[in-house]
């Protein structure tokens, strides 16, 4: 039996790439592993829905804890995949090996309900050979979509729409927001990676954005608060503030935007037009000095804010060779 390299860690894009290559060889094992990957996506959505259904945040909940919960859920979904039964059902539907006495297959049902039904043979014979290739082609196409969706950039136009695809991973976050960070970086004279690192810390890689009471996103990537000068929309949420090094939970109003692009533009205005950040702009050529200057000027109350931003800035996610190629395309 052919050995297929599994993607046993949810960030393992190399495993998905190897699986993609195996699918081109029309390997039955590749079909099974593809089905397992789809089952992992389903389980992750179930876990995410369960967490979102809780009545209220815990007193110790914060962006970082939610970020690690998301990572845990994604890895748990990968580990549980293959044990629920959905993967077996997918393999069964895409495989040509079906019992002759089976009553009704999903494909038969869809064809029966369609206004332009297809003729589907119930038994395997010489005439069925093209259908075998059709299923294997479908499996390969499904894997292509699974792999490509994890690495391709979402267009900037889609991000301006409130119906844009949700950010599911740190890699999604970087690829989707890079063009906007690059533009903001040019206006401020700051490296785009440090701006993305700030946004990643503030929002847990885009998965813990401030939301309105109705669940709608504020698109606020930098957690800029709605001060008296702010005339736009705002969202009231509980947040952690540090006073004399002690964390406490308070309610605060945060600025709300119509898109991620608006959030980047407001961040640029907020930094450039605020006199207390002028020293940070003078340090814009050095990422670490820039972030430290922001902290000293009071951008955040967390005493370790600059250190946290720089850890993300220096992380493999923002320095992966493959990401650099994708972002420069």
PyMOL commands that set and color helices and strands:
alter all, ss='L'
color gray80, all
select helices_A, chain A and resi 13-24+28-52+63-80+86-94+106-113+126-151+156-159+170-188+192-203+260-272+275-282+287-296+305-313+316-318+321-328
alter helices_A, ss='H'
color red, helices_A
select strands_A, chain A and resi 234-243+246-255
alter strands_A, ss='S'
color yellow, strands_A
deselect
rebuild
show_as cartoon
